[in-house]
Amino acid sequence: MICHFMTEWAMCFEIWLFPKSLKLFNFYLVIASISKTHFYVSHS
């Protein structure tokens, strides 16, 4: 995982440190992708 800013680095380190956080972050990415797809579909 590439982190450009210190805040992102800290978050990535925390995620790397705690597998639960990684699962939660992946879950957030899935939800964000679904929401984005839904937005494009509903506004096309």
N, C-alpha and C positions, 0 to 999 in steps of 0.2 A: 504494500500500500504506500503510495507516495503522498507525502504531506508537505505543503508549501509554506504554511505559516506556523508559528509557534503554538497557537491555540489548537490547530489541527494536529500538530505533532503530539501535543499533550493528550488530545482525545484519542489519537491513534494508539498511543502508548497504553492508555487506559484500556482500550478495546483489546489490544494485544495481550494485556495483562489478565483481563477477565473474559473468558470465553462467553459468559452470559451476555456481556456487553456487546460482543461481536454478533451474537445471534440477534440481539435486539436491534443492532445497527443494520443487519441484513434485512430484518423484518421491516424496518423503516424504509429501506431502499425499495423493497417490493411494493409497499404501500404507496410510496411516492411515484413509482413507475405506473402503477394502476391508476392513480389519481390523474397523472399527466395524460395517459391514454384516454381516460374517461373525458377529460377536459377537451382534448382534440376531437374526439368523436362527437361530443355534444355541441361543439362550436363549429363544426365543419359545414 
